[in-house]
Structures are given as C-alpha cells and as structure tokens.
Amino acid sequence: MTTNRLDALKQYIKSEGWLWKQGKTIPYGEQIIIFARSDQITLDFYPKRGRMVVGGSASPLKEAVQAWVSGDDSTDTDAPQMIPAPHIGLDESGKGDWFGPLVVAAVFIDTHTLTTLQKAGVRDSKELAVSAIQRLAQQIKRIVPASQRYCLSIDPEQYNTLYAQHNNINLLLADIYAQAATQVWQAIQTRSIVCDQFAQRTDRLNHAFSRYGLPRPIQQHHAEAISVGVAAASILASAVFTSALDQLGQDAGLGAALPKGASDMRALDSAARRIIRTQGINALARYAKLNFKPIQALLDSEQHDHR
C-alpha cells in the first residue's frame, strides 16, 4: 500500500469534474474535502493501511466516492489477512498522552461476535470520531458478554508510581497487558491472544505473559487492522480514556476536558500550569504522567521559582 491510492482518487475526482482541497489534520493520516456542485464530503486516508473513510451527509457525491473506494478495495490484492476467531484482542490508549490514565482493554471474540462487531462498524479507534467511539463502545458492551471483555485503567498517580518501579514504559505496558489479558483468559482460555507490537523487542511481552501463565501472544504491527478483537479493544480503551480526560478536566477546574496527546504544547503547558497555580505543584501528579520530559522540565522550573 502506498499513497498512490490517494493519488488515484484525486485523478478520478479530476476526471469527474469535481474539486478537492486539503482538510483538517488527522492522526496517522491525511484528509481531503471533495466538492461537486452543492455537495461536500470528507475523505480520510490512512497510508500505512491504505484505508479510506468517507464522511459527510448522504448525497450523490458521497455515493459515487464510496463506490469508487469500495471498488478499489475489492481489487486490492495487498489487503491484510484478518486473524480468525476465536482470539483475545488487546490494545491500549493514553500511552503517548501527557494527561489522563493509561488504559488497556482485552476483548474475546468468537465467530459470532466477530461478524456482529464487523457489521456494527468496529474498526481501529484512530479512524473514528470521538462520538463514534463512545457509541461503538456501548455496542461492544452489548455484543460481548461482560466476562469476555475487560478494561484496566491506571490513573496518573498509579501510573507514576508504577513507572518509577519499572523505569521503562514498555516493561510497564507489558505487565499491564498481561494483567488485562488474564482477566478475560481466566474466563475463556483460548489459545490465541493478539496485540499490537508496541516495542521493537517482543521478548518483554512474552516474558510478562509467561509470568502470568498465559499463552505467548501474537504480536503484530497495526494489529487493529487485522484483528476485530484488537479493534474492539482499541475502542473500549479509547472510550474509557476520553471519559477520564473529561472528568479530570472538571476536577482540575478547567471547565473542559484535559488536552489529548503530546504535541499541542501551548494547550498542554497551559493546562499543566493552571493545575499547578490552582492546586499546587504536587497536584500535577494526579493528572499527568510525570515521565514526559516537558512535564519534568516544567516541574523543575516551578520548583526553582519557588526556592
């Protein structure tokens, strides 16, 4: 898969006499806005998986573009092979965010739930709007029995304590993955556990699973694209993480959710400084992951100013 697929779509748009322009910035992809007379739609393109997501109100333009996308998919010989059911899928949310918890979810799927989840629209949470994530999370909870899914949310204070013990995010994440998987595996002892390969070294996760008496996991880059179980786990984890940011933002007195990610430095720094100003420097550990270097630099600066 390459960006040639998007180039091919742009050629198709031109041949139809339509127009396009760059859309908003989206994680892991590129968005374009397509125009035809009074119709307007968005198209999100994710180059690593060659995936295209068409958005906007129903219209002849949307129908035509969706048909092109679907037709292109049907001729795609490089499409990844989906991992069959049954298996447990694992994914996390919050690892790369300054604020909020680290959440790991585990979801067991069999052939029935796999089909039902696919029909519901379950896919990688990074390709979904927040409203869709919350809606799909509720559907996953209705489709998958409670004993066959689990979310482990490590709040910032717990995270900071655990990180100090492990001193390595991948070691910490491997242990939390194993804990979450254990909760589901004890109810459904399937032989296959699938997760994203979040580190270059696979042995850390293998060792953690071995300590918990679990089968060795199948580790794949972008596993959410080839496992409905991992995709469902990514949605559950993301829903819990987003809700936690909302609540923590209220607790911090911001009147809004804490900012996501680690790139919007102005918003992140402003939120952190406001917490320190209103609740004290030690309170930041209740909201933020202190291992991030900018957080450490901010704390060092604040402590220096108060000497």
C-alpha positions as a LaTeX table, in Angstrom:
\begin{tabular}{lrrr}
\hline
Residue & $x$ (\AA) & $y$ (\AA) & $z$ (\AA) \\
\hline
Met1 & 0.00 & 0.00 & 0.00 \\
Thr2 & 1.29 & 3.45 & $-0.87$ \\
Thr3 & $-0.11$ & 6.93 & $-1.17$ \\
Asn4 & $-0.63$ & 6.11 & $-4.90$ \\
Arg5 & $-4.15$ & 5.10 & $-3.90$ \\
Leu6 & $-4.94$ & 8.64 & $-2.82$ \\
Asp7 & $-3.30$ & 9.95 & $-5.98$ \\
Ala8 & $-5.55$ & 7.63 & $-8.00$ \\
Leu9 & $-8.61$ & 9.01 & $-6.23$ \\
Lys10 & $-7.52$ & 12.56 & $-6.97$ \\
Gln11 & $-7.24$ & 11.65 & $-10.65$ \\
Tyr12 & $-10.75$ & 10.18 & $-10.50$ \\
Ile13 & $-12.03$ & 13.38 & $-8.86$ \\
Lys14 & $-10.45$ & 15.44 & $-11.65$ \\
Ser15 & $-11.91$ & 13.19 & $-14.36$ \\
Glu16 & $-15.40$ & 13.68 & $-12.90$ \\
Gly17 & $-15.03$ & 17.45 & $-12.91$ \\
Trp18 & $-15.11$ & 17.69 & $-9.11$ \\
Leu19 & $-12.79$ & 19.70 & $-6.87$ \\
Trp20 & $-10.84$ & 18.86 & $-3.75$ \\
Lys21 & $-8.75$ & 20.64 & $-1.12$ \\
Gln22 & $-6.79$ & 19.65 & 1.96 \\
Gly23 & $-8.91$ & 19.08 & 5.04 \\
Lys24 & $-8.04$ & 19.23 & 8.72 \\
Thr25 & $-5.04$ & 17.49 & 10.25 \\
Ile26 & $-5.90$ & 13.96 & 11.43 \\
Pro27 & $-3.77$ & 11.47 & 13.38 \\
Tyr28 & $-1.86$ & 8.95 & 11.24 \\
Gly29 & $-3.44$ & 10.11 & 8.01 \\
Glu30 & $-4.48$ & 12.81 & 5.56 \\
Gln31 & $-7.89$ & 14.35 & 4.98 \\
Ile32 & $-9.21$ & 15.90 & 1.80 \\
Ile33 & $-12.53$ & 17.68 & 1.21 \\
Ile34 & $-14.30$ & 16.88 & $-2.07$ \\
Phe35 & $-16.78$ & 19.24 & $-3.75$ \\
Ala36 & $-19.32$ & 18.71 & $-6.51$ \\
Arg37 & $-21.91$ & 21.44 & $-7.10$ \\
Ser38 & $-23.64$ & 21.87 & $-3.73$ \\
Asp39 & $-22.38$ & 18.56 & $-2.31$ \\
Gln40 & $-19.38$ & 18.32 & 0.01 \\
Ile41 & $-17.82$ & 15.30 & 1.72 \\
Thr42 & $-14.61$ & 14.42 & 3.53 \\
Leu43 & $-12.27$ & 11.55 & 2.86 \\
Asp44 & $-9.74$ & 10.37 & 5.45 \\
Phe45 & $-6.80$ & 8.39 & 4.07 \\
Tyr46 & $-4.55$ & 6.24 & 6.27 \\
Pro47 & $-1.45$ & 5.40 & 4.19 \\
Lys48 & 0.01 & 2.68 & 6.42 \\
Arg49 & $-3.04$ & 0.50 & 5.81 \\
Gly50 & $-4.24$ & 2.11 & 2.59 \\
Arg51 & $-7.62$ & 2.65 & 4.24 \\
Met52 & $-10.11$ & 5.29 & 3.11 \\
Val53 & $-13.04$ & 6.54 & 5.20 \\
Val54 & $-15.74$ & 8.62 & 3.50 \\
Gly55 & $-17.62$ & 11.13 & 5.68 \\
Gly56 & $-20.37$ & 13.67 & 5.26 \\
Ser57 & $-24.11$ & 13.74 & 4.62 \\
Ala58 & $-25.72$ & 11.33 & 2.16 \\
Ser59 & $-25.50$ & 12.69 & $-1.38$ \\
Pro60 & $-24.84$ & 11.53 & $-4.95$ \\
Leu61 & $-21.24$ & 12.65 & $-4.48$ \\
Lys62 & $-20.77$ & 10.55 & $-1.33$ \\
Glu63 & $-22.38$ & 7.55 & $-3.02$ \\
Ala64 & $-20.10$ & 7.86 & $-6.04$ \\
Val65 & $-16.92$ & 8.25 & $-3.99$ \\
Gln66 & $-17.90$ & 5.38 & $-1.69$ \\
Ala67 & $-18.49$ & 3.18 & $-4.73$ \\
Trp68 & $-15.02$ & 4.08 & $-6.04$ \\
Val69 & $-13.44$ & 3.35 & $-2.67$ \\
Ser70 & $-15.29$ & 0.04 & $-2.31$ \\
Gly71 & $-14.45$ & $-0.97$ & $-5.86$ \\
Asp72 & $-10.82$ & $-0.13$ & $-5.26$ \\
Asp73 & $-10.89$ & $-2.22$ & $-2.10$ \\
Ser74 & $-12.31$ & $-5.20$ & $-3.99$ \\
Thr75 & $-9.37$ & $-5.24$ & $-6.37$ \\
Asp76 & $-6.76$ & $-4.74$ & $-3.67$ \\
Thr77 & $-4.58$ & $-7.83$ & $-3.64$ \\
Asp78 & $-2.41$ & $-6.43$ & $-0.85$ \\
Ala79 & $-5.20$ & $-6.27$ & 1.74 \\
Pro80 & $-4.01$ & $-7.73$ & 5.06 \\
Gln81 & $-5.27$ & $-11.16$ & 6.05 \\
Met82 & $-7.62$ & $-10.91$ & 9.03 \\
Ile83 & $-6.81$ & $-13.03$ & 12.08 \\
Pro84 & $-9.65$ & $-15.55$ & 12.52 \\
Ala85 & $-11.72$ & $-16.07$ & 15.64 \\
Pro86 & $-11.59$ & $-17.17$ & 18.34 \\
His87 & $-8.98$ & $-14.97$ & 19.99 \\
Ile88 & $-8.48$ & $-12.31$ & 22.65 \\
Gly89 & $-7.52$ & $-8.88$ & 21.31 \\
Leu90 & $-5.61$ & $-6.30$ & 23.36 \\
Asp91 & $-4.96$ & $-2.61$ & 22.83 \\
Glu92 & $-4.19$ & 0.50 & 24.88 \\
Ser93 & $-4.98$ & 4.19 & 24.99 \\
Gly94 & $-3.18$ & 7.05 & 26.70 \\
Lys95 & 0.40 & 5.82 & 26.45 \\
Gly96 & 1.55 & 8.85 & 24.47 \\
Asp97 & $-0.59$ & 11.45 & 26.26 \\
Trp98 & 0.64 & 13.86 & 28.91 \\
Phe99 & $-2.63$ & 13.76 & 30.77 \\
Gly100 & $-5.02$ & 11.03 & 31.83 \\
Pro101 & $-4.75$ & 7.35 & 32.60 \\
Leu102 & $-3.10$ & 4.51 & 30.74 \\
Val103 & $-5.90$ & 2.17 & 29.70 \\
Val104 & $-5.54$ & $-1.38$ & 28.38 \\
Ala105 & $-8.57$ & $-3.32$ & 27.15 \\
Ala106 & $-8.97$ & $-7.01$ & 26.36 \\
Val107 & $-11.82$ & $-8.40$ & 24.24 \\
Phe108 & $-12.56$ & $-12.03$ & 23.37 \\
Ile109 & $-14.27$ & $-12.69$ & 20.06 \\
Asp110 & $-15.67$ & $-15.88$ & 18.59 \\
Thr111 & $-17.05$ & $-16.36$ & 15.07 \\
His112 & $-20.44$ & $-14.97$ & 16.07 \\
Thr113 & $-19.23$ & $-11.84$ & 17.85 \\
Leu114 & $-16.64$ & $-11.22$ & 15.11 \\
Thr115 & $-19.36$ & $-10.99$ & 12.46 \\
Thr116 & $-21.66$ & $-8.92$ & 14.68 \\
Leu117 & $-18.89$ & $-6.48$ & 15.60 \\
Gln118 & $-17.89$ & $-6.05$ & 11.96 \\
Lys119 & $-21.48$ & $-5.29$ & 11.00 \\
Ala120 & $-21.65$ & $-2.74$ & 13.81 \\
Gly121 & $-18.70$ & $-0.90$ & 12.25 \\
Val122 & $-15.95$ & $-1.84$ & 14.69 \\
Arg123 & $-12.52$ & $-0.84$ & 13.39 \\
Asp124 & $-9.36$ & 0.87 & 14.62 \\
Ser125 & $-10.37$ & 3.67 & 17.03 \\
Lys126 & $-7.81$ & 6.04 & 15.46 \\
Glu127 & $-10.05$ & 6.13 & 12.38 \\
Leu128 & $-13.17$ & 7.09 & 14.34 \\
Ala129 & $-14.60$ & 10.32 & 15.71 \\
Val130 & $-15.00$ & 10.58 & 19.49 \\
Ser131 & $-18.80$ & 10.34 & 19.19 \\
Ala132 & $-18.48$ & 7.15 & 17.12 \\
Ile133 & $-16.06$ & 5.65 & 19.65 \\
Gln134 & $-18.46$ & 6.20 & 22.53 \\
Arg135 & $-21.38$ & 4.80 & 20.52 \\
Leu136 & $-19.44$ & 1.72 & 19.39 \\
Ala137 & $-18.12$ & 1.13 & 22.91 \\
Gln138 & $-21.71$ & 0.77 & 24.11 \\
Gln139 & $-22.48$ & $-1.63$ & 21.25 \\
Ile140 & $-19.41$ & $-3.73$ & 22.05 \\
Lys141 & $-20.60$ & $-3.98$ & 25.66 \\
Arg142 & $-23.97$ & $-5.23$ & 24.45 \\
Ile143 & $-22.47$ & $-7.72$ & 22.00 \\
Val144 & $-19.60$ & $-9.13$ & 24.08 \\
Pro145 & $-20.51$ & $-10.67$ & 27.47 \\
Ala146 & $-19.03$ & $-8.90$ & 30.48 \\
Ser147 & $-16.82$ & $-11.89$ & 31.38 \\
Gln148 & $-15.27$ & $-11.77$ & 27.90 \\
Arg149 & $-14.06$ & $-8.16$ & 27.99 \\
Tyr150 & $-12.08$ & $-6.11$ & 30.48 \\
Cys151 & $-10.67$ & $-2.60$ & 30.79 \\
Leu152 & $-7.78$ & $-1.87$ & 33.12 \\
Ser153 & $-7.37$ & 1.86 & 33.75 \\
Ile154 & $-4.23$ & 3.02 & 35.53 \\
Asp155 & $-4.83$ & 6.56 & 36.80 \\
Pro156 & $-1.94$ & 9.06 & 36.65 \\
Glu157 & $-0.96$ & 8.64 & 40.31 \\
Gln158 & $-0.83$ & 4.84 & 39.94 \\
Tyr159 & 1.00 & 5.22 & 36.64 \\
Asn160 & 3.66 & 7.47 & 38.16 \\
Thr161 & 4.26 & 5.00 & 40.99 \\
Leu162 & 4.49 & 2.04 & 38.58 \\
Tyr163 & 6.72 & 3.92 & 36.15 \\
Ala164 & 9.13 & 4.71 & 38.99 \\
Gln165 & 9.31 & 0.97 & 39.70 \\
His166 & 9.81 & $-0.15$ & 36.08 \\
Asn167 & 11.63 & 2.93 & 34.76 \\
Asn168 & 10.64 & 1.81 & 31.25 \\
Ile169 & 7.29 & 2.36 & 29.54 \\
Asn170 & 7.46 & $-0.89$ & 27.56 \\
Leu171 & 8.13 & $-3.01$ & 30.65 \\
Leu172 & 5.24 & $-1.29$ & 32.42 \\
Leu173 & 2.95 & $-1.73$ & 29.42 \\
Ala174 & 3.85 & $-5.42$ & 29.07 \\
Asp175 & 2.83 & $-6.06$ & 32.67 \\
Ile176 & $-0.46$ & $-4.18$ & 32.30 \\
Tyr177 & $-1.23$ & $-6.03$ & 29.05 \\
Ala178 & $-0.69$ & $-9.32$ & 30.86 \\
Gln179 & $-2.95$ & $-8.25$ & 33.75 \\
Ala180 & $-5.77$ & $-7.26$ & 31.40 \\
Ala181 & $-5.43$ & $-10.41$ & 29.30 \\
Thr182 & $-5.53$ & $-12.58$ & 32.43 \\
Gln183 & $-8.97$ & $-11.25$ & 33.41 \\
Val184 & $-10.50$ & $-12.47$ & 30.15 \\
Trp185 & $-8.34$ & $-15.55$ & 29.65 \\
Gln186 & $-9.41$ & $-16.97$ & 33.02 \\
Ala187 & $-12.99$ & $-16.98$ & 31.72 \\
Ile188 & $-12.18$ & $-18.06$ & 28.14 \\
Gln189 & $-8.95$ & $-19.99$ & 27.88 \\
Thr190 & $-8.41$ & $-19.52$ & 24.17 \\
Arg191 & $-5.02$ & $-20.34$ & 22.69 \\
Ser192 & $-4.75$ & $-17.10$ & 20.68 \\
Ile193 & $-4.09$ & $-13.68$ & 22.19 \\
Val194 & $-3.40$ & $-10.89$ & 19.69 \\
Cys195 & $-1.99$ & $-7.44$ & 20.32 \\
Asp196 & $-0.14$ & $-4.60$ & 18.68 \\
Gln197 & 3.64 & $-4.91$ & 18.76 \\
Phe198 & 4.29 & $-1.75$ & 20.75 \\
Ala199 & 8.07 & $-2.25$ & 21.14 \\
Gln200 & 10.92 & $-3.41$ & 18.93 \\
Arg201 & 11.65 & $-6.23$ & 21.37 \\
Thr202 & 8.93 & $-8.87$ & 21.56 \\
Asp203 & 10.53 & $-10.70$ & 24.48 \\
Arg204 & 9.26 & $-8.25$ & 27.11 \\
Leu205 & 5.64 & $-9.04$ & 26.40 \\
Asn206 & 6.42 & $-12.74$ & 26.01 \\
His207 & 8.09 & $-12.81$ & 29.45 \\
Ala208 & 5.23 & $-10.90$ & 31.08 \\
Phe209 & 2.65 & $-13.31$ & 29.64 \\
Ser210 & 4.73 & $-16.28$ & 30.76 \\
Arg211 & 4.83 & $-14.93$ & 34.35 \\
Tyr212 & 1.04 & $-14.77$ & 34.37 \\
Gly213 & 0.67 & $-18.28$ & 32.92 \\
Leu214 & $-0.71$ & $-17.02$ & 29.60 \\
Pro215 & $-0.01$ & $-18.38$ & 26.11 \\
Arg216 & 2.56 & $-16.46$ & 24.10 \\
Pro217 & 0.80 & $-13.54$ & 22.37 \\
Ile218 & 0.70 & $-12.92$ & 18.65 \\
Gln219 & 2.37 & $-9.52$ & 18.27 \\
Gln220 & 1.71 & $-7.63$ & 15.04 \\
His221 & 2.36 & $-4.06$ & 13.98 \\
His222 & $-1.01$ & $-2.30$ & 13.45 \\
Ala223 & $-2.81$ & $-5.38$ & 14.78 \\
Glu224 & $-6.06$ & $-3.40$ & 14.97 \\
Ala225 & $-6.20$ & $-3.59$ & 11.15 \\
Ile226 & $-6.13$ & $-7.40$ & 11.08 \\
Ser227 & $-7.92$ & $-8.32$ & 14.32 \\
Val228 & $-11.50$ & $-7.38$ & 15.14 \\
Gly229 & $-10.70$ & $-8.26$ & 18.76 \\
Val230 & $-7.86$ & $-5.73$ & 18.86 \\
Ala231 & $-10.02$ & $-3.13$ & 17.09 \\
Ala232 & $-12.79$ & $-3.65$ & 19.67 \\
Ala233 & $-10.24$ & $-3.36$ & 22.48 \\
Ser234 & $-8.90$ & $-0.13$ & 20.97 \\
Ile235 & $-12.43$ & 1.33 & 21.01 \\
Leu236 & $-13.14$ & 0.33 & 24.61 \\
Ala237 & $-9.77$ & 1.66 & 25.80 \\
Ser238 & $-10.19$ & 4.91 & 23.89 \\
Ala239 & $-13.71$ & 5.44 & 25.26 \\
Val240 & $-12.52$ & 4.99 & 28.85 \\
Phe241 & $-9.53$ & 7.26 & 28.27 \\
Thr242 & $-11.61$ & 10.05 & 26.70 \\
Ser243 & $-14.16$ & 9.93 & 29.52 \\
Ala244 & $-11.34$ & 10.11 & 32.06 \\
Leu245 & $-9.91$ & 13.23 & 30.40 \\
Asp246 & $-13.36$ & 14.83 & 30.64 \\
Gln247 & $-13.66$ & 14.03 & 34.35 \\
Leu248 & $-10.08$ & 15.05 & 35.16 \\
Gly249 & $-10.59$ & 18.34 & 33.35 \\
Gln250 & $-13.59$ & 19.05 & 35.58 \\
Asp251 & $-11.61$ & 18.01 & 38.67 \\
Ala252 & $-8.85$ & 20.39 & 37.61 \\
Gly253 & $-11.32$ & 23.25 & 37.34 \\
Leu254 & $-10.75$ & 23.73 & 33.62 \\
Gly255 & $-14.42$ & 23.52 & 32.69 \\
Ala256 & $-13.43$ & 21.25 & 29.80 \\
Ala257 & $-11.53$ & 18.05 & 29.11 \\
Leu258 & $-7.78$ & 17.94 & 29.64 \\
Pro259 & $-5.98$ & 18.19 & 26.28 \\
Lys260 & $-5.07$ & 14.98 & 24.47 \\
Gly261 & $-1.74$ & 13.94 & 23.07 \\
Ala262 & 1.72 & 15.40 & 23.49 \\
Ser263 & 2.09 & 17.76 & 20.52 \\
Asp264 & $-0.13$ & 20.81 & 21.21 \\
Met265 & 2.44 & 22.31 & 23.54 \\
Arg266 & 0.55 & 25.55 & 24.14 \\
Ala267 & $-2.64$ & 23.81 & 25.33 \\
Leu268 & $-0.76$ & 21.16 & 27.30 \\
Asp269 & 1.55 & 23.63 & 29.03 \\
Ser270 & $-1.34$ & 25.98 & 29.80 \\
Ala271 & $-3.38$ & 23.19 & 31.42 \\
Ala272 & $-0.41$ & 21.98 & 33.48 \\
Arg273 & 0.45 & 25.47 & 34.70 \\
Arg274 & $-3.16$ & 26.15 & 35.64 \\
Ile275 & $-3.29$ & 22.97 & 37.74 \\
Ile276 & $-0.07$ & 23.97 & 39.49 \\
Arg277 & $-1.32$ & 27.51 & 40.04 \\
Thr278 & $-4.70$ & 26.48 & 41.50 \\
Gln279 & $-3.92$ & 23.20 & 43.25 \\
Gly280 & $-0.19$ & 23.25 & 43.90 \\
Ile281 & 2.82 & 21.67 & 42.26 \\
Asn282 & 2.29 & 18.24 & 43.85 \\
Ala283 & $-1.24$ & 18.05 & 42.45 \\
Leu284 & 0.04 & 17.68 & 38.88 \\
Ala285 & 0.80 & 14.00 & 39.58 \\
Arg286 & $-2.95$ & 13.38 & 39.91 \\
Tyr287 & $-3.49$ & 14.49 & 36.32 \\
Ala288 & $-0.29$ & 13.99 & 34.34 \\
Lys289 & 2.30 & 11.32 & 33.56 \\
Leu290 & 5.43 & 12.74 & 35.08 \\
Asn291 & 7.91 & 10.79 & 32.93 \\
Phe292 & 7.35 & 13.10 & 29.95 \\
Lys293 & 10.41 & 15.35 & 29.60 \\
Pro294 & 8.44 & 18.60 & 29.14 \\
Ile295 & 6.50 & 17.81 & 32.33 \\
Gln296 & 9.77 & 17.23 & 34.18 \\
Ala297 & 11.17 & 20.49 & 32.80 \\
Leu298 & 8.05 & 22.36 & 33.91 \\
Leu299 & 8.23 & 20.89 & 37.41 \\
Asp300 & 11.93 & 21.73 & 37.66 \\
Ser301 & 11.20 & 25.30 & 36.59 \\
Glu302 & 8.35 & 25.70 & 39.05 \\
Gln303 & 10.40 & 24.27 & 41.91 \\
His304 & 13.28 & 26.60 & 41.05 \\
Asp305 & 10.96 & 29.62 & 41.02 \\
His306 & 9.64 & 28.75 & 44.49 \\
Arg307 & 13.03 & 28.40 & 46.13 \\
\hline
\end{tabular}
